[in-house]
Amino acid sequence: MENPKYTADYSKFDPEAYCSTNFRTIEGPVGQKQMRLFIFDSLQEIYNSGEISGEMLLDVGTGPTVYNLTSAAPHFSNIYLSDFSEVNRNAVWRWLINDPQANDSSHFFEYVSGRQKKGTASSCLEDDLRSRIKGILHCDMTQPNPLFPSMFPPFDAISSSLCLDVVPSGTLVGYQAAAKNVTSLLRPGGWVVLVGSLGCNFYRFGNCRYPAIPMTSSNLKQIWTDIGFTIKVWKQYDMTEADMAVNQTSDSKGMFCMAAKKEN
Ligand SMILES: C[S@@+](CC[C@H](N)C(=O)[O-])C[C@H]1O[C@@H](n2cnc3c(N)ncnc32)[C@H](O)[C@@H]1O
């Protein structure tokens, strides 16, 4: 990871390098184990509450990995993945069709299955998610209609992980605009389930370094409230000094998981 190249070009994103840096094991890169388990455990708790369910779920900025959907599948009949980058859409497509070249996601499902009381086999959880995915769409969160030209009735829920954090303007105003664009696709009373970073200026993998917006919990709560959401669940993990010192993949100070309801 010497002299990484600064870029914000998502058409040149390298899905294999991203996954091998971040997702080869459930524990993630050095210093991130607790934070990683926090994300899986928080999402499992949020979805298992049973409050967030419906016909249609859209995941925005899926990238090459479905880890943030491991607990979502049983609660939605039709799940759509979406991303700006064609290489990422292709990478997640390879996982969907069980291509041997796909990034291995089985350890995510093994972890989630191990924490379930009923202990559904991990391969069943993974296949169940596959069977509910009805499309992988182009999406641009900077546009007023991010899925254009695809047309859908309003979604019951929208999930997203580490995508709004990388909105190209790099500003809070840009973040808020992207959040509004994305949630224009959501029905009133629908849910957003969001994973994001705190205090992160950049992340890196392979020989690339991508910018991010260094959000604080108060920025985030303010923005989501201002655009008409009630935050029902807020979970936050603050990295320890020791973990930050060994983290080579970003300058993140922590992560959050949020479930928020669209009021009208
Ligand atoms: C840091 S990756 C996160 C990927 C994955 N969701 C995760 O949690 O690991 C950021 C993702 O946002 C996508 N992205 C970047 N700009 C976008 C845009 N304007 N609209 C939608 N997705 C975008 C990238 O292609 C990439 O897949």
PDBQT file of the ligand as one rigid body, heavy atoms in Angstrom, charges set to zero:
ROOT
HETATM    1  C1  LIG A 301     -16.941   2.228  -0.348  1.00  0.00    +0.000 C 
HETATM    2  S1  LIG A 301     -17.844   1.423  -1.611  1.00  0.00    +0.000 S 
HETATM    3  C2  LIG A 301     -19.079   0.589  -0.640  1.00  0.00    +0.000 C 
HETATM    4  C3  LIG A 301     -19.483  -0.709  -1.256  1.00  0.00    +0.000 C 
HETATM    5  C4  LIG A 301     -20.321  -1.619  -0.347  1.00  0.00    +0.000 C 
HETATM    6  N1  LIG A 301     -21.671  -1.116  -0.212  1.00  0.00    +0.000 N 
HETATM    7  C5  LIG A 301     -19.680  -1.795   1.010  1.00  0.00    +0.000 C 
HETATM    8  O1  LIG A 301     -20.284  -1.471   2.035  1.00  0.00    +0.000 OA
HETATM    9  O2  LIG A 301     -18.552  -2.287   1.056  1.00  0.00    +0.000 OA
HETATM   10  C6  LIG A 301     -18.757   2.755  -2.320  1.00  0.00    +0.000 C 
HETATM   11  C7  LIG A 301     -19.717   2.303  -3.402  1.00  0.00    +0.000 C 
HETATM   12  O3  LIG A 301     -20.491   3.438  -3.841  1.00  0.00    +0.000 OA
HETATM   13  C8  LIG A 301     -20.609   3.359  -5.255  1.00  0.00    +0.000 C 
HETATM   14  N2  LIG A 301     -20.842   4.697  -5.785  1.00  0.00    +0.000 N 
HETATM   15  C9  LIG A 301     -19.950   5.686  -5.982  1.00  0.00    +0.000 A 
HETATM   16  N3  LIG A 301     -20.535   6.771  -6.515  1.00  0.00    +0.000 NA
HETATM   17  C10 LIG A 301     -21.858   6.455  -6.654  1.00  0.00    +0.000 A 
HETATM   18  C11 LIG A 301     -22.983   7.161  -7.142  1.00  0.00    +0.000 A 
HETATM   19  N4  LIG A 301     -22.868   8.410  -7.626  1.00  0.00    +0.000 N 
HETATM   20  N5  LIG A 301     -24.183   6.550  -7.124  1.00  0.00    +0.000 NA
HETATM   21  C12 LIG A 301     -24.299   5.274  -6.645  1.00  0.00    +0.000 A 
HETATM   22  N6  LIG A 301     -23.255   4.539  -6.184  1.00  0.00    +0.000 NA
HETATM   23  C13 LIG A 301     -22.046   5.133  -6.184  1.00  0.00    +0.000 A 
HETATM   24  C14 LIG A 301     -19.274   2.789  -5.699  1.00  0.00    +0.000 C 
HETATM   25  O4  LIG A 301     -19.291   2.274  -7.012  1.00  0.00    +0.000 OA
HETATM   26  C15 LIG A 301     -19.015   1.747  -4.629  1.00  0.00    +0.000 C 
HETATM   27  O5  LIG A 301     -19.568   0.508  -4.964  1.00  0.00    +0.000 OA
ENDROOT
TORSDOF 0
